[in-house]
Amino acid sequence: MKSRLFVTLALLLGTLSLGMSTGMAEKKAKKNEHTLVREALQRGEVLPLVKILEIANQQVPGDVIEVELENKKDALIYEIKILTGTGRVREVKIDARSGAVVKIEDD
């Protein structure tokens, strides 16, 4: 009985430590991703968010409710969700390097 309890506890602790190390690895990867984006911004390879928001608002006037920066097929794409005056949510996808509007769609 004691050995079964010990095995169960050992498995549980092993699972918990695996989950914690995976979570730590994800945080480290996120930190590295943020550092890479910040460095690209400093080198002028990525447009500042203020400029991206101006472009988005010219295309779809309204209130910005969410902004994400995604790495899609080796291109950094800003995904900006905008709540329009009519209550519709639209998503504007903008190339972070060039400022070109990639796509506008209803969300």
C-alpha positions in Angstrom: 0.0 0.0 0.0 2.8 2.4 0.9 4.7 1.6 -2.3 1.6 2.4 -4.4 1.2 5.7 -2.7 4.9 6.5 -3.2 4.7 5.7 -6.9 1.5 7.8 -7.3 3.2 10.8 -5.5 6.4 10.3 -7.5 4.4 10.4 -10.8 2.4 13.4 -9.6 5.6 15.3 -8.7 7.2 14.4 -11.9 4.3 15.7 -13.9 4.2 18.9 -11.9 7.9 19.6 -12.4 7.6 18.8 -16.2 4.7 21.3 -16.4 6.7 24.0 -14.5 9.8 23.5 -16.8 7.6 23.8 -19.9 6.0 27.0 -18.6 9.4 28.4 -17.8 10.7 27.5 -21.3 7.6 29.3 -22.8 8.3 32.4 -20.8 12.0 32.4 -21.9 10.9 32.0 -25.5 8.5 34.9 -25.2 11.2 37.1 -23.6 13.5 36.3 -26.5 10.8 37.1 -29.0 10.2 40.4 -27.3 13.9 41.2 -27.3 14.1 40.3 -31.1 11.2 42.6 -31.9 12.6 45.5 -29.8 16.0 45.1 -31.5 14.3 45.1 -34.9 12.4 48.3 -33.9 15.7 50.0 -32.8 17.3 49.1 -36.1 14.4 50.6 -38.0 13.3 47.2 -39.5 9.9 47.4 -37.9 7.6 50.5 -37.8 6.7 51.9 -34.4 3.2 51.0 -33.1 2.1 54.6 -33.2 2.7 54.6 -37.0 0.9 51.2 -37.4 -2.1 52.5 -35.4 -2.3 55.6 -37.7 -2.4 53.4 -40.8 -5.0 51.1 -39.3 -7.2 54.1 -38.2 -7.0 55.6 -41.8 -8.3 52.3 -43.1 -10.9 51.6 -40.5 -11.9 54.5 -38.3 -12.9 53.6 -34.7 -11.5 52.6 -31.3 -8.6 50.1 -31.2 -9.6 47.3 -28.8 -6.8 44.8 -29.3 -3.3 44.7 -30.9 -1.2 41.6 -31.5 2.1 41.1 -33.3 2.3 37.8 -35.0 5.1 36.1 -36.8 3.5 34.6 -39.9 5.7 32.9 -42.6 8.7 34.9 -41.5 6.8 38.2 -41.7 5.9 40.2 -38.6 2.2 41.2 -38.9 0.3 43.5 -36.6 -3.3 42.4 -36.1 -5.4 45.3 -34.9 -9.0 44.9 -33.9 -11.1 48.1 -34.2 -14.6 48.7 -32.9 -16.3 50.9 -35.5 -18.8 53.6 -34.9 -21.6 51.2 -36.0 -20.5 48.6 -33.4 -18.8 46.3 -35.9 -15.4 44.8 -35.0 -13.0 44.7 -37.9 -9.5 43.3 -37.9 -6.8 45.1 -39.9 -3.6 43.2 -40.6 -0.5 45.3 -41.4 3.0 44.3 -42.3 5.1 45.6 -39.4 8.1 46.3 -41.6 6.5 48.1 -44.5 3.2 49.4 -43.1 1.4 47.8 -46.0 -2.2 46.7 -45.3 -2.3 42.9 -45.8 -6.0 42.3 -45.1 -9.1 43.9 -43.6 -11.8 41.5 -42.4 -14.8 41.4 -40.1 -14.0 39.7 -36.8 
